[in-house]
Amino acid sequence: MTAPREEAAHHQPPGEELSRLAELHGVATSYSPSPDRTVPATATAVTRALAALGVDASTPQALRTALADRERHLRERLLPPTVVAWSGSPVPALTALPDGTRLHVTTEEGGTRTSLDGLPPGVHELTATAPDGRTARSHLVVAPPRLPSVPGRSHGLLVQLYSLLSSRSWGMGDLGDLAELTGWAGRDLGVGFVQVNPLHAAVPGTPTDPSPYRPSSRRFPDPVHLRVEDVPEYAYADDQETLRSLRERAARLRAAVLEKGELIDRDAVWDLKRQALELVARVPLGPGRHAAYRAFLAEQGQALEDHATWYALAEVHGSDWTRWPEGLRDPRSAETARARAELRDRVDFHSRLAWLTDTQLTDAQRAAREAGMAVGIVHDLAVGVHPEGADTWAQQEYFAAGMSVGAPPDAFNARGQDWGLPPWRPDRLAACGYAPYRSLLRALFRSAGALRIDHVMGLFRLWWVPQGEPPTQGTYVRYDAEAMLAVLVLEASRAGAMVIGEDLGTVEPGVRERLRERGVLGTSVLWFERDWTGDGRPLPPESWRADCLATATTHDLPPTAARLTGEHVELRDRLGLLTRPLDVERAEAAADTAEWREELARLGLLTGSGGSGSSEEDEVQAVHRFLLRTPAHMVGVWLPDGVGDRRPQNLPGTWDQYPNWRLPVADAEGRPVTLEEVAASPRMRALMEVLRSRGEDAPPAGG
């Protein structure tokens, strides 16, 4: 008879003391899936989230002790562990200091100050000494008030790099293809940017998770994207016969995808590239190249050493570090140091791969700028990393053990979501001045004209799901958004780069406003832009926000042609994903599309009489003419839309049922097309000419 009581306890809301303790640690005790509804978090979810933050609330006595300790700590501390100072603005954290408190600042460069006036942007060390002798040391983040201004209004391409194969690819798109794409698109199409999927390092093994949004490391790129022949040492490798054989096998992989309809096989591609790179790595570097490599090693320091060590150890012990011999689970142990020395050649190999990939990324961005792009490449930052990958091993102290990031139940997903990504601990980030976050951003900005941040709302809060619990049994944990934004603005400003936040879905009040205040652009997708506070009809272009990247679709949504024909509904029905009868879903999708067609016709963007008789290609062009009528700073074209592709690259809610992240770009008949064919496609050129010719008379970027 105990099971019902245990189940009831599992679902009971937090009591007053637990709620107070949770509030003091940034753990939410309820959430609002809609403005008119509040759902309490369970006491179990709150208690386990606190435990992941190092706070014991498992018993009444432990709870009371933890609450008293936290209240005393906050009452007695002089400064928080990280203080934010926006250039030219007051610093709220300093106003509460006792009169007569002395300040001392040690700058990043090693200089000293006794005042915050005129401090340069950076992360400095702040010491406060109160009249009663109490002393506090904090990290002081000084950031410009907002990001650099957007360089005019621009249009660009959005593409999943692996999906765009050229006649030279080894079975999937690579960085050589990216450089070719940017060179062509910048010069011939006049585009200002090319946005790609995350190029983060994947977890090795067979099969490798093909999702670019669940990487082993966000800090370093994946060498699977290397164009092997572009590595200078390739031409001097001794075993040219083996390299020739590998190229022939790569050609068969490419032909299988492009000519036989097979899926992109990342594992097979990497197997060939790894063998080739092993041969290339035997070639001694010339003096200049060697100096560049050593400089890269010195610049990346411990982070790269850990990264390469993890991959070397994974070759021996498998890619799940939690199953390694106990001593190797600690990157700072004596056992790991011995293993690193024994595997020095493999550590150097993986370090060199990181350098080569970084170099080709830089080359691709250079090609984009030389082609006239104002922004260039827009890289994508995934929301988290794989729980068994390199980052969680090297930075264990910064991740919340036993927790996973996801999303609470909402109108679109009653079960909630668990993304399988361990979250960063906000307390540990603050204690170290956000060092892991800063180094991550610096790494990405090395070769980026702009950075897209997936689920940018995670800078404010994340839904933590305790291990073993369904997503419904999670709770929100808050981050210091002021510090997260300040570090973001600081690093982006240093790189002269823009930032685009993916702010689709449920966004808590005030988030978009705070992002806009700091110059972070949002993301607006046509089909979601309706007058939700009014009649619910399509939002007219003049009512769209200006500070955004406006697109017709994304990698998680149907291509525009499929949306216009309703094929996306049929696909979801075939896969058993519909929650309502097919005729109901069809009717709703048709009504939605009909309203948009009416809006396009009203604005005179469709050919034919009131839009009747318009071809599919005309309608796709009309959708993009509409985007140009908005004041959006950036207008993005999903590259597959340019050739009539109808298949989404990713279908949320599926795993084995659909080939997510493994489809090549294809034309309207489903035939895979190469980069060269895309560049020669009349349909692609006609669509891009719409954007190029209408860009000049479109509304100004200021709205």
NULONU-414521 format. One record per residue (C-alpha): residue in three letters; y negated, x, z. Coordinates in steps of 0.1 Angstrom, whole numbers, padded with zeros to 4 digits, always signed. Example, Ala and Ser with C-alpha at 12.3 -4.5 7.8 and 13.67 -1.06 7.14 Angstrom:
<nodes>
ALA+0045+0123+0078;SER+0011+0137+0071;
</nodes>
This chain:
<nodes>
MET+0000+0000+0000;THR-0023+0030-0001;ALA-0028+0032-0039;PRO-0053+0003-0041;ARG-0074+0018-0014;GLU-0073+0052-0030;GLU-0083+0037-0063;ALA-0111+0018-0047;ALA-0124+0050-0030;HIS-0122+0067-0064;HIS-0146+0042-0079;GLN-0169+0036-0049;PRO-0206+0045-0054;PRO-0221+0074-0034;GLY-0234+0066+0002;GLU-0269+0074+0014;GLU-0263+0109+0026;LEU-0243+0119-0005;SER-0270+0104-0027;ARG-0297+0124-0009;LEU-0277+0156-0013;ALA-0270+0149-0049;GLU-0307+0143-0056;LEU-0316+0177-0040;HIS-0292+0194-0063;GLY-0301+0176-0095;VAL-0269+0155-0096;ALA-0275+0119-0107;THR-0260+0090-0088;SER-0265+0065-0117;TYR-0273+0063-0153;SER-0289+0037-0177;PRO-0270+0031-0209;SER-0298+0007-0219;PRO-0333+0000-0204;ASP-0321-0032-0187;ARG-0289-0018-0172;THR-0280+0007-0145;VAL-0245+0019-0138;PRO-0237+0038-0106;ALA-0218+0070-0107;THR-0187+0072-0086;ALA-0186+0092-0053;THR-0158+0113-0068;ALA-0178+0123-0098;VAL-0208+0132-0077;THR-0187+0151-0051;ARG-0169+0171-0078;ALA-0202+0179-0096;LEU-0216+0192-0064;ALA-0184+0213-0058;ALA-0189+0228-0092;LEU-0224+0239-0080;GLY-0209+0255-0049;VAL-0217+0226-0026;ASP-0190+0212-0003;ALA-0193+0175+0003;SER-0156+0167+0006;THR-0157+0155+0042;PRO-0184+0137+0063;GLN-0190+0169+0083;ALA-0192+0191+0053;LEU-0216+0167+0037;ARG-0239+0166+0067;THR-0239+0204+0069;ALA-0246+0208+0032;LEU-0275+0183+0034;ALA-0290+0200+0064;ASP-0287+0235+0048;ARG-0303+0223+0015;GLU-0332+0206+0032;ARG-0339+0236+0054;HIS-0337+0259+0024;LEU-0362+0239+0004;ARG-0385+0235+0034;GLU-0386+0272+0041;ARG-0386+0288+0007;LEU-0419+0301-0007;LEU-0409+0300-0044;PRO-0382+0287-0066;PRO-0360+0313-0082;THR-0378+0310-0115;VAL-0414+0301-0119;VAL-0429+0289-0152;ALA-0465+0297-0162;TRP-0478+0283-0195;SER-0505+0305-0208;GLY-0539+0290-0199;SER-0526+0264-0175;PRO-0523+0262-0137;VAL-0490+0271-0121;PRO-0478+0242-0099;ALA-0453+0264-0080;LEU-0481+0285-0066;THR-0503+0257-0054;ALA-0480+0250-0024;LEU-0481+0286-0012;PRO-0498+0291+0022;ASP-0534+0303+0021;GLY-0536+0341+0021;THR-0503+0346+0003;ARG-0504+0379-0016;LEU-0489+0381-0051;HIS-0475+0411-0069;VAL-0462+0410-0105;THR-0441+0436-0122;THR-0443+0430-0159;GLU-0415+0434-0184;GLU-0431+0467-0195;GLY-0431+0480-0159;GLY-0468+0475-0152;THR-0480+0459-0120;ARG-0506+0432-0113;THR-0518+0414-0083;SER-0528+0383-0102;LEU-0513+0360-0129;ASP-0546+0361-0149;GLY-0542+0375-0183;LEU-0504+0382-0180;PRO-0488+0387-0214;PRO-0459+0363-0225;GLY-0426+0375-0211;VAL-0402+0373-0181;HIS-0418+0392-0153;GLU-0409+0397-0116;LEU-0431+0379-0091;THR-0432+0387-0054;ALA-0451+0365-0029;THR-0458+0376+0006;ALA-0470+0350+0031;PRO-0493+0357+0060;ASP-0464+0351+0084;GLY-0444+0379+0067;ARG-0420+0358+0047;THR-0414+0373+0013;ALA-0400+0357-0019;ARG-0391+0372-0053;SER-0389+0351-0084;HIS-0386+0355-0121;LEU-0419+0345-0137;VAL-0416+0331-0173;VAL-0450+0333-0190;ALA-0449+0314-0223;PRO-0474+0303-0249;PRO-0484+0266-0245;ARG-0465+0256-0276;LEU-0446+0269-0306;PRO-0463+0283-0337;SER-0477+0257-0360;VAL-0454+0243-0387;PRO-0462+0263-0420;GLY-0472+0232-0440;ARG-0450+0204-0453;SER-0417+0215-0468;HIS-0384+0202-0482;GLY-0350+0220-0480;LEU-0313+0218-0482;LEU-0287+0211-0455;VAL-0252+0225-0461;GLN-0220+0234-0442;LEU-0217+0270-0454;TYR-0178+0271-0454;SER-0178+0240-0478;LEU-0199+0257-0506;LEU-0176+0281-0525;SER-0188+0303-0553;SER-0167+0320-0580;ARG-0167+0350-0557;SER-0157+0334-0524;TRP-0124+0342-0506;GLY-0115+0305-0501;MET-0146+0294-0482;GLY-0183+0298-0485;ASP-0197+0331-0471;LEU-0229+0350-0464;GLY-0230+0363-0499;ASP-0230+0327-0511;LEU-0258+0319-0486;ALA-0279+0347-0500;GLU-0273+0334-0535;LEU-0280+0298-0525;THR-0313+0307-0509;GLY-0324+0329-0538;TRP-0317+0302-0563;ALA-0331+0273-0542;GLY-0362+0291-0532;ARG-0371+0303-0567;ASP-0359+0274-0589;LEU-0362+0244-0566;GLY-0392+0254-0545;VAL-0374+0246-0512;GLY-0388+0259-0480;PHE-0356+0261-0460;VAL-0318+0260-0460;GLN-0301+0246-0429;VAL-0265+0257-0422;ASN-0238+0248-0397;PRO-0233+0270-0366;LEU-0220+0304-0376;HIS-0208+0312-0341;ALA-0177+0333-0335;ALA-0145+0312-0333;VAL-0115+0314-0310;PRO-0088+0334-0328;GLY-0053+0321-0333;THR-0034+0299-0356;PRO-0044+0273-0361;THR-0080+0280-0353;ASP-0101+0251-0343;PRO-0121+0245-0375;SER-0150+0228-0357;PRO-0181+0251-0358;TYR-0193+0232-0327;ARG-0166+0245-0303;PRO-0169+0283-0307;SER-0156+0312-0286;SER-0191+0326-0284;ARG-0225+0314-0294;ARG-0239+0349-0288;PHE-0223+0366-0318;PRO-0216+0354-0353;ASP-0181+0350-0369;PRO-0170+0378-0392;VAL-0150+0352-0413;HIS-0184+0346-0430;LEU-0186+0382-0443;ARG-0187+0389-0480;VAL-0163+0418-0478;GLU-0173+0434-0511;ASP-0209+0436-0499;VAL-0200+0460-0471;PRO-0212+0494-0484;GLU-0181+0512-0472;TYR-0159+0488-0492;ALA-0164+0509-0524;TYR-0152+0541-0506;ALA-0120+0527-0490;ASP-0089+0548-0498;ASP-0064+0521-0505;GLN-0081+0504-0534;GLU-0047+0490-0546;THR-0042+0470-0514;LEU-0078+0458-0516;ARG-0072+0447-0552;SER-0041+0428-0540;LEU-0061+0411-0513;ARG-0087+0401-0538;GLU-0061+0385-0560;ARG-0046+0366-0530;ALA-0082+0355-0522;ALA-0086+0343-0557;ARG-0055+0321-0554;LEU-0069+0307-0521;ARG-0101+0299-0539;ALA-0083+0283-0569;ALA-0062+0262-0545;VAL-0093+0246-0531;LEU-0113+0243-0562;GLU-0086+0235-0587;LYS-0056+0220-0568;GLY-0074+0199-0543;GLU-0062+0218-0512;LEU-0082+0220-0480;ILE-0102+0250-0470;ASP-0078+0272-0449;ARG-0100+0292-0426;ASP-0070+0310-0410;ALA-0057+0322-0444;VAL-0091+0334-0454;TRP-0096+0353-0422;ASP-0061+0369-0425;LEU-0071+0384-0459;LYS-0105+0394-0448;ARG-0092+0410-0416;GLN-0068+0431-0435;ALA-0095+0442-0459;LEU-0119+0450-0431;GLU-0093+0471-0413;LEU-0092+0493-0444;VAL-0130+0493-0448;ALA-0134+0503-0411;ARG-0115+0535-0417;VAL-0143+0548-0440;PRO-0167+0570-0420;LEU-0203+0557-0418;GLY-0229+0578-0435;PRO-0257+0593-0412;GLY-0281+0565-0418;ARG-0255+0537-0414;HIS-0241+0554-0383;ALA-0276+0556-0368;ALA-0281+0519-0375;TYR-0247+0510-0359;ARG-0255+0530-0328;ALA-0288+0514-0325;PHE-0272+0480-0327;LEU-0247+0489-0300;ALA-0275+0501-0278;GLU-0296+0470-0284;GLN-0267+0446-0277;GLY-0254+0466-0247;GLN-0230+0450-0222;ALA-0229+0417-0240;LEU-0214+0432-0272;GLU-0191+0454-0252;ASP-0177+0423-0234;HIS-0175+0403-0266;ALA-0155+0430-0285;THR-0133+0437-0254;TRP-0124+0400-0252;TYR-0113+0400-0289;ALA-0093+0432-0284;LEU-0076+0418-0253;ALA-0069+0385-0271;GLU-0050+0404-0298;VAL-0026+0416-0271;HIS-0025+0387-0246;GLY-0035+0356-0266;SER-0068+0338-0268;ASP-0066+0319-0235;TRP-0080+0343-0210;THR-0071+0321-0181;ARG-0034+0330-0188;TRP-0040+0368-0190;PRO-0027+0391-0163;GLU-0048+0384-0132;GLY-0067+0417-0133;LEU-0078+0412-0169;ARG-0093+0378-0161;ASP-0123+0396-0145;PRO-0144+0415-0171;ARG-0156+0438-0143;SER-0123+0447-0128;ALA-0107+0482-0128;GLU-0078+0468-0149;THR-0102+0456-0176;ALA-0120+0489-0176;ARG-0086+0507-0182;ALA-0076+0482-0209;ARG-0110+0487-0226;ALA-0104+0524-0227;GLU-0069+0521-0240;LEU-0081+0496-0267;ARG-0112+0516-0276;ASP-0104+0516-0313;ARG-0100+0478-0314;VAL-0131+0473-0293;ASP-0150+0495-0318;PHE-0135+0475-0347;HIS-0147+0442-0333;SER-0181+0457-0324;ARG-0185+0469-0360;LEU-0176+0434-0373;ALA-0204+0419-0352;TRP-0228+0445-0366;LEU-0217+0439-0402;THR-0220+0402-0398;ASP-0254+0405-0382;THR-0265+0427-0411;GLN-0255+0402-0438;LEU-0272+0374-0418;THR-0304+0394-0419;ASP-0299+0401-0456;ALA-0296+0364-0463;GLN-0328+0356-0444;ARG-0345+0383-0463;ALA-0333+0369-0496;ALA-0347+0335-0485;ARG-0381+0349-0477;GLU-0382+0370-0509;ALA-0374+0338-0528;GLY-0406+0323-0515;MET-0393+0302-0486;ALA-0418+0296-0459;VAL-0391+0291-0432;GLY-0359+0304-0447;ILE-0326+0299-0430;VAL-0323+0273-0402;HIS-0295+0282-0379;ASP-0277+0257-0357;LEU-0270+0262-0320;ALA-0239+0243-0307;VAL-0242+0226-0274;GLY-0215+0247-0257;VAL-0185+0270-0261;HIS-0147+0268-0258;PRO-0135+0269-0222;GLU-0110+0297-0230;GLY-0133+0318-0253;ALA-0152+0351-0250;ASP-0184+0337-0235;THR-0167+0319-0206;TRP-0147+0351-0198;ALA-0177+0374-0200;GLN-0201+0350-0182;GLN-0178+0332-0158;GLU-0204+0331-0130;TYR-0227+0310-0152;PHE-0202+0282-0161;ALA-0194+0252-0139;ALA-0156+0255-0132;GLY-0136+0223-0137;MET-0163+0205-0157;SER-0167+0195-0193;VAL-0198+0183-0212;GLY-0197+0149-0228;ALA-0215+0116-0231;PRO-0214+0084-0209;PRO-0202+0051-0223;ASP-0228+0033-0244;ALA-0231+0005-0270;PHE-0214+0027-0297;ASN-0186+0042-0276;ALA-0174+0022-0246;ARG-0150+0050-0235;GLY-0176+0077-0234;GLN-0170+0112-0248;ASP-0156+0145-0235;TRP-0164+0174-0258;GLY-0143+0199-0240;LEU-0172+0223-0234;PRO-0179+0238-0200;PRO-0215+0235-0190;TRP-0238+0262-0177;ARG-0247+0260-0140;PRO-0284+0253-0136;ASP-0286+0270-0103;ARG-0271+0302-0116;LEU-0294+0302-0146;ALA-0324+0298-0125;ALA-0313+0326-0101;CYS-0311+0351-0129;GLY-0342+0341-0147;TYR-0322+0324-0175;ALA-0309+0358-0187;PRO-0279+0344-0207;TYR-0300+0317-0223;ARG-0327+0342-0232;SER-0302+0367-0248;LEU-0285+0338-0267;LEU-0318+0327-0282;ARG-0328+0363-0291;ALA-0295+0368-0309;LEU-0300+0336-0330;PHE-0336+0342-0338;ARG-0328+0377-0352;SER-0320+0361-0386;ALA-0335+0327-0384;GLY-0367+0311-0397;ALA-0360+0282-0375;LEU-0333+0270-0350;ARG-0318+0236-0348;ILE-0305+0228-0313;ASP-0276+0204-0313;HIS-0281+0177-0286;VAL-0314+0190-0275;MET-0314+0166-0246;GLY-0291+0191-0230;LEU-0322+0211-0221;PHE-0330+0183-0196;ARG-0296+0170-0185;LEU-0259+0170-0194;TRP-0231+0146-0187;TRP-0206+0164-0166;VAL-0170+0151-0167;PRO-0146+0164-0140;GLN-0114+0179-0153;GLY-0086+0154-0154;GLU-0110+0124-0153;PRO-0120+0101-0182;PRO-0155+0104-0196;THR-0164+0072-0178;GLN-0160+0090-0145;GLY-0187+0116-0151;THR-0223+0119-0141;TYR-0255+0136-0153;VAL-0266+0169-0139;ARG-0302+0180-0144;TYR-0315+0213-0156;ASP-0350+0227-0151;ALA-0364+0215-0184;GLU-0397+0232-0178;ALA-0380+0266-0175;MET-0356+0259-0204;LEU-0385+0249-0227;ALA-0406+0278-0216;VAL-0378+0303-0224;LEU-0373+0286-0258;VAL-0410+0286-0267;LEU-0412+0323-0255;GLU-0383+0335-0276;ALA-0392+0314-0307;SER-0428+0325-0306;ARG-0417+0362-0304;ALA-0396+0356-0335;GLY-0423+0336-0353;ALA-0397+0308-0357;MET-0397+0270-0356;VAL-0374+0248-0335;ILE-0358+0215-0345;GLY-0342+0194-0318;GLU-0313+0170-0327;ASP-0325+0141-0306;LEU-0304+0113-0320;GLY-0287+0087-0299;THR-0296+0078-0263;VAL-0326+0098-0252;GLU-0341+0093-0217;PRO-0378+0083-0215;GLY-0403+0112-0218;VAL-0379+0137-0234;ARG-0393+0134-0269;GLU-0428+0135-0256;ARG-0422+0167-0237;LEU-0406+0183-0267;ARG-0434+0173-0290;GLU-0459+0187-0265;ARG-0443+0221-0268;GLY-0441+0220-0306;VAL-0403+0212-0309;LEU-0396+0190-0339;GLY-0372+0161-0337;THR-0346+0147-0361;SER-0350+0114-0379;VAL-0322+0099-0400;LEU-0332+0071-0424;TRP-0305+0046-0415;PHE-0314+0048-0378;GLU-0351+0044-0382;ARG-0357+0007-0376;ASP-0383-0012-0356;TRP-0360-0015-0326;THR-0388-0029-0303;GLY-0398-0055-0329;ASP-0379-0073-0357;GLY-0353-0046-0361;ARG-0360-0042-0398;PRO-0364-0008-0416;LEU-0393+0012-0402;PRO-0419+0015-0430;PRO-0426+0052-0439;GLU-0461+0052-0425;SER-0447+0044-0390;TRP-0424+0074-0389;ARG-0432+0103-0366;ALA-0447+0134-0382;ASP-0431+0160-0359;CYS-0396+0158-0373;LEU-0370+0168-0399;ALA-0364+0137-0419;THR-0331+0133-0437;ALA-0309+0106-0452;THR-0277+0117-0435;THR-0260+0145-0415;HIS-0226+0162-0414;ASP-0214+0135-0390;LEU-0224+0106-0412;PRO-0214+0093-0446;PRO-0231+0109-0477;THR-0258+0086-0491;ALA-0237+0074-0520;ALA-0209+0063-0497;ARG-0234+0045-0475;LEU-0250+0027-0504;THR-0216+0014-0517;GLY-0201+0007-0483;GLU-0172+0031-0489;HIS-0176+0045-0454;VAL-0164+0012-0439;GLU-0133+0013-0461;LEU-0126+0049-0450;ARG-0128+0040-0413;ASP-0106+0010-0419;ARG-0079+0031-0436;LEU-0080+0054-0406;GLY-0078+0026-0380;LEU-0112+0034-0365;LEU-0127-0001-0368;THR-0131-0021-0335;ARG-0139-0053-0354;PRO-0124-0071-0383;LEU-0129-0054-0417;ASP-0149-0084-0432;VAL-0173-0083-0402;GLU-0179-0046-0406;ARG-0183-0049-0444;ALA-0208-0077-0440;GLU-0228-0059-0414;ALA-0229-0027-0435;ALA-0239-0046-0466;ALA-0267-0064-0448;ASP-0280-0031-0434;THR-0280-0015-0469;ALA-0296-0046-0485;GLU-0325-0045-0461;TRP-0331-0008-0470;ARG-0328-0017-0507;GLU-0355-0044-0502;GLU-0378-0018-0485;LEU-0373+0007-0513;ALA-0380-0020-0539;ARG-0411-0032-0520;LEU-0425+0003-0522;GLY-0417+0006-0559;LEU-0393+0034-0553;LEU-0364+0018-0573;THR-0361+0015-0610;GLY-0353-0019-0626;SER-0365-0053-0617;GLY-0369-0054-0579;GLY-0343-0027-0577;SER-0317-0047-0597;GLY-0299-0026-0623;SER-0306+0007-0605;SER-0279+0032-0607;GLU-0264+0050-0578;GLU-0283+0081-0587;ASP-0315+0062-0589;GLU-0309+0048-0554;VAL-0302+0082-0539;GLN-0334+0095-0555;ALA-0353+0064-0541;VAL-0341+0071-0506;HIS-0355+0106-0509;ARG-0388+0093-0524;PHE-0390+0072-0493;LEU-0386+0102-0470;LEU-0415+0118-0489;ARG-0436+0088-0481;THR-0432+0095-0444;PRO-0455+0120-0426;ALA-0424+0142-0416;HIS-0432+0179-0415;MET-0398+0187-0430;VAL-0376+0167-0454;GLY-0340+0177-0457;VAL-0315+0170-0485;TRP-0278+0170-0477;LEU-0266+0192-0505;PRO-0235+0171-0513;ASP-0259+0142-0520;GLY-0272+0163-0549;VAL-0238+0161-0567;GLY-0227+0127-0556;ASP-0201+0137-0529;ARG-0188+0106-0510;ARG-0168+0122-0482;PRO-0183+0131-0447;GLN-0177+0166-0436;ASN-0168+0153-0401;LEU-0157+0119-0390;PRO-0163+0115-0353;GLY-0134+0099-0334;THR-0107+0116-0356;TRP-0086+0147-0352;ASP-0055+0149-0374;GLN-0063+0117-0392;TYR-0091+0132-0413;PRO-0097+0168-0426;ASN-0128+0175-0406;TRP-0146+0207-0414;ARG-0122+0216-0442;LEU-0136+0199-0473;PRO-0153+0216-0502;VAL-0184+0201-0517;ALA-0173+0177-0545;ASP-0189+0156-0572;ALA-0189+0118-0575;GLU-0153+0119-0588;GLY-0141+0139-0559;ARG-0137+0171-0579;PRO-0147+0203-0559;VAL-0177+0221-0574;THR-0187+0257-0570;LEU-0221+0270-0561;GLU-0226+0279-0597;GLU-0219+0243-0608;VAL-0242+0230-0581;ALA-0270+0252-0595;ALA-0263+0239-0630;SER-0259+0202-0621;PRO-0284+0179-0638;ARG-0280+0154-0610;MET-0289+0180-0584;ARG-0319+0193-0604;ALA-0331+0157-0610;LEU-0329+0149-0573;MET-0347+0181-0562;GLU-0373+0176-0589;VAL-0382+0143-0572;LEU-0390+0162-0540;ARG-0407+0190-0557;SER-0430+0168-0579;ARG-0438+0143-0552;GLY-0443+0168-0524;GLU-0479+0175-0534;ASP-0490+0138-0533;ALA-0470+0129-0502;PRO-0488+0121-0469;PRO-0502+0151-0451;ALA-0480+0166-0425;GLY-0503+0154-0397;GLY-0495+0118-0405;
</nodes>
